[in-house]
Amino acid sequence: MTRSSDDQSMPPVRVSRRTFLSWSAAGFGGAVLASCAQQGATPPAGSPVASAPAASPATSAAGGLPVSAAAAGGLNAIIEQAKAEGELSIIALPDDWANYKEMKASFLQKYPFIKLNDLNPDASSADEIEAIKANKGNNGPQNPDVIDVAFKFGEEAKTAELLQAYQVETWDTIPDSLKDPEGYWFGDYYGVMAFEVNMQVVKNIPQDWSDLLKPEYKGQIALAGDPRKSGQAINAVWAAALGSGGSLADPAPGLEFFKQLSASGNLLPVIAKPATIAKGETPIALRWDYNALANRDTTAGNPEIAVVLPKTGLLAGVYVQAISASAPRPYAARLWMEHLYSDEGQLIWLKGYSRPVRFDDLSQRKVIPADLMTKLPDPAIYSKAAFPTAAQITPANDAITKDWDSVVGADVK
């Protein structure tokens, strides 16, 4: 995709993505905890779901940098420091993911003095973490200042001391269940796993995970990433587990499902992207619903796209934002976060069908345009989704990434 023609701000420098919250307006925290109760899960003390936010320190541990705009002397002080830095390096943010094309354009229009280094849009969450590690001490543009990763990578990166703390001005409106109490990582948006189907190629639209095993889908099904390192692909395997007799605590049936899918020839060993879906090369793609719905709008019927939420195994997933501990441009990174978590930024994500972490706050204050609300999926559909707790995410994800080769053996790339 190219940047919109009416954007007069400085274009990003493209160097080469990845490859929860309630869906109702009743409030995420209560919905997640209710869902956990339905799943028989009790969030342990100390997990993000159970944690309460801590008092904000004046500065972060990374070089005495301010942990909030107030600690820096206000947002204008952040802006001035970011202006002096003059650039920002983001990573793994393709234009067609969660409406990041518009997000990047709006940031550049608001802050035209920032040069945006758009690193490796098709990278996975694991690739983002590796990029931080590999570029520690490097002040060049190839060192990412910020990351947007699958939930489990946030706490892991904090534990590895790869992140620095920052709390945006709208911090108090982010549910406690979806942020590190100190501000090392914080949820951004969420969705559910879906089937994106090219209807010109596939006439009999699959409605559930078991349907994908039918011989008629031979050579038609693809993951949207490498399940050994891509959050989107990992969650597809986990969702398949829920639809195949597994549970949030037992993802093994998902691996067995993909073993059958691969052995039958139904699974393609390639990564599904909008282009491959449109061309019919990967006519059934397993993707987050917000990506599938956005692509449906983009194709505008050429080809016609069906977005199916499976009858069983409906899994919700969240991504998180964080600032690298070794960010060469820490103030530009803070300015980027302030933009993402402003009302404007949250509505941009919502326009891309991803539910922003501040959705309840936006809804309660009635700042979501009515026409935008009418485009969103029926919230009742998503009430059936399983919402993993923090304590369930890491072991399940680890089991999938570690056992994929030995159980499934398909090299997805």
Protein Blocks (a to p, Z undefined) as FASTA:
>chain_A
ZZdfklcbdcdddfkbgcebpfbfnbjklmmmmmmmmnopacdehiaklpccddddfbdf
ehoiafbfklnopjklmmmmmmmnopacdehiafkgghlmmmmmmmmmmmmmbccddehk
lbcfklmmmmmmmmgoiabfklcfbdcddfklmmmmmmnopaccdddfklmmpcfklccf
klpaccfbdcdddddddfklmmbdcfbfklmmpmklgokaccfbdfklpmklmmmmmmmm
mmnopafklmklmmmmmmmmmmnomaccbdcdfklmmnomambccddfklmmmmmmmnno
pacddddddfbhpacddddddddfklcblmlmmmmmmmmmmmklmmmmmmnopacfklmm
mmmnopacfklmmmpccfklmmmpccddfklmmmmmmmmmmmmmmmnopacZZ
